[in-house]
């Protein structure tokens, strides 16, 4: 396991770290690449400062850190919700700086993001909630089943696959 500092400003903002865990795939391609990415809000707050990171195909990325360290800004920047003030971002081969606003929903479908606020559908069980995004983009039922069970096992929820969010 590697721990990589995001290079965020440490002057009162704390630190954020990214844990990169390989899932055993042999083939490696850059899926996410940030080069000297900075985000400064109109208020002058520097949320990200010259972030350099590379995530390869098959790796999982966990963003953790103290409050105010830039985690949300980092994720929102990858999703195209916040524009980088400087630097370059490539995700799955797409140069985020060249993605038009109307193309963002299609771009976001290529990403798999699990949010802290779970955003679960109450009328579906855990398995169905996790599987929904893959079904929307046309992943086969068999592959979706394998992927979802693998993800649930990874986080220790495989025994809760048939439970609904409030159970």
C-alpha positions, 0 to 999 in steps of 0.5 A: 500500500502506498500513501501519497500526500496530495501536496495541499497547503498545510497552513491551517488546512491540515493534510489529505492522503490518498491510499492507493490499493492494487486489486491484483490486475496485471495490466496497468494504464493511467486512469487518473492523472493530475499534474500541478493542479491547484484550486483557489476559490473566489474568496482566495482560499487555496483548497488544492495546491500543485497536486500531482497524482497518478492512478492506474487501471485496477487501483482503488483510490481512498481519499481521507483527511481532516476537515478542511484538508481539500478532500471534497474539492479534490473529488469535485474537481475530478467530477468537473463540479469545480474547475482547476485554477491551474494544472492539467487533469486527465481521466480515462483518457479525457482532458477534463479541461476540454470537456464541455459542460453539456458533456459532463454527465457522459464523462461522469458515467465513466467514473465510479465514486462512492460518496460519504452521504450514501445517496441510496434508493430506499426501495432497493436493497444494497446489491441493487443500489450498488449495481444500478450504475453498472446497469445504467451504462449497459454492463451485462448482468453476469459481470455486474453480479461479479463486480458488485459482490467483489465490491461488497466483499471488499468493504465487508458488506457481502452478508447485507446484500439483500438488506434495504438501507434502513435495515 
